[in-house]
């Protein structure tokens, strides 16, 4: 979803461009900088352990594209080589995105991302519960078996607030223009618009990981 187009109402119109429906075919030759991906002007900081190549998904829980992409991304990420470090970064194009950023980082701090990440998407996109304010988020946590008081403590903690601010900074360094987007090695960014669709974006990421591996 382009950062200028935030309403769920636009999702059906935009989905064909971003999520694996017929579109521009990825060139048979190698992906080109400025076409299927973009090299960053400034290298982004990395959280990857030494010797690992970082791949980031920039996402927003309320984005219909991110919801549709999640099953494919999850399956792809489970098959990554051992030298690739994959993680997610929730974006904040506006201040009202911040509660969902903090939701993600609270789940991460509680070790519940694997259990509840997909359920957040389900709550928003299938059950039609916005889950974008603190009260709604606390209700979601409690409904899914988490201790409400403990969740709220972590949600409002300095650590989680700091992670949300850093996510915004990283999003800006990567020059993220829409979600879902994929960052590679602190050097490259691609998305469905550049690659043609998100399946092809994953192919571009595979290529960029191989390029990063050569230059280590």
N, C-alpha and C positions, 0 to 999 in steps of 0.2 A: 504494500500500500504506500503510495507516494505521500510524503509528509504533508502535502497540501490537501490531501483527500482523506479525511479522518472518519467520516461518517460511515456506519455500517451499510447505509442505503446505497453507497456507491460500490460496495464490494462485488456484487454480482456482475456489474458492468466491467469492473477492472480485472476480475479473476481470469478471464481468458488470456490476458496479456501476461499474467504473472505466474500461472500455476499449471503448466504442463499441458494446456490445451493447444490446438494447432496454432502455430506461429512461425516465426523465422527459424529456419533450421540452423543449427550450429555448424559453422563452416567445417569442412573436412580437414582443412589445414589447422594448424595450431591456433588457439584463441589469440586475438590481437589486443594489445594494450590500447585503451581508448575506445574499444568496441565491445568485446565480451567481458572486459574487466577494466579496472582503472588502477594505476599505480599511484600511491599516495605521495603528495608533495613532501610530507614530513613523516618519518617513521613513527609508528604508534608504539607505546609501551606494551610489553607482553607479560602475561602471568604464567606463561608456559615454563615448566621445569627445564633445567639445563638439558640441551640436546633434543628438545621436543619442538615440533612445528605447531604453532598455534592456529586453530581455526575457530572463529567466533560466529555464532548466529546472533544478529541483532533482531530483536522481535518486540512485539507489543501484544499483550494478551487479548486486547479487544479487536485486533486486526483479523478480519476474516481470512486474508491470505496466509497469515501465520498459522491460524487454526488448520487450514487445509493442508499446509506444508508439513506440519508437525509429524504425522505418521511416517512420511517419506524420509524426513530428516532423521528421525529417531532410528529407523532401520539402517540408514546409511551410516550414521555415526557409530553403530555397533560393529561395523566391519572395517573401521579405520585401522591403518597400520599402527604398530606399537609406538612409533616415533611421532605420532600426531596427538596433540592435546586439544580436545574439543570442549568448548563451554559456551554458554549462552549469556547474552548481555541485554537486559530490557532497556528500551529506549525511552526518552522523555522529550518529545518534540514540543510539548506544552507542560505547564505546571500540573495539570490534572492527570498526567500520566504517572506522576510520582507515586501515588498509592500502590499502583500495580508493580512498579519497580521494587518497592519495599516489600510487597507480597512475595515476589520471587526470592529476594534475598533473605527473607525470614524463613521461607521453606528451605532454602539452601542451608541456613544456619542450624535448622532443626533436623537436617538430614532427610527431608521429605520431598525433595524435588522429583525423585524417581517415582514416588507413590502418587503425588498430587499435581504435578505439572500438567499432565493431559487432562486431569479433572477440572482444572481452572478453565481451560479452553471449553470443555464440555459445559460447565456451569454457565459460561457467557454465551456461547454460540448455539448450543442445543437446548439448554434449559431456559435461555433468555433471561438470565439473572445478571445484571450489569457487573457486579463485583468490582467496582471501581472507587469505592469510598471505604474509609476505615471501618465503619460499622458493617457494611456488606462483607468486607474481607474477614472480619472477626466472626461473623455469622457463618461464612463458608468454612473457616478453620474449625469451628466448633462442630459443625455438621459432619465434618470429615474426621472427627475423633481426636482433634488436637486440643490441648488444654488452652482455653481461651485466655486466661490471665498470663500464662507463659508466652503464648503467641504474641499478645499485645505488648508485653515487656520487650521482647526481641524486636518486634515491628517498630517500636518507638526508640530503640536503642541508638546510641551514637554510632556504633559499628555499622548498622544497616543504613542509617542516613548517610554515612560516609561512602558506603558502597554505591548508593544511588547517585551521589554527586560524581563519583569517579566514572560511573557508567555513562553519565551525560558527557563528561569530558572525553571519554574514549569514543563515544558516538561522533563527537565533533571532529576529533583527530582523523577518524576514518571517513569523514565527510559523508556520513550516511544520509541518503536522500529519501529513503523509503524502507519499508519492512515487508517481508523478511529480506535481509541482506547478509552476506557472508564475507567476513574479513579473514585474510590469510597472512600469517607470518609478520604481522605489523606493517605490511608493505602493499597489500592489494585489497580491493573491494569489488564484489560482483553482486548482481541481483537479477531478478527475472526480467527486468526491462533491458538490461545490457545483454544478458545471455540469450534471451528469447523466451525462456520460462524457467521455473525453478529446478526442474529436472536437469536442464542443460547447465544451469548455474552450478549444480553439484559436479558436473563434468568439468567445468572450468576450475572449480576448486581442486579437483583431483590433479589437474594440470599444474596449477599454481603451487600445490604442495610439492609436486615433483621438481618444479623449478627452484623452490626454496631449499629443497633437499640438496640440490646440486651446488648451491652457493654457501652452504654451511661451512 
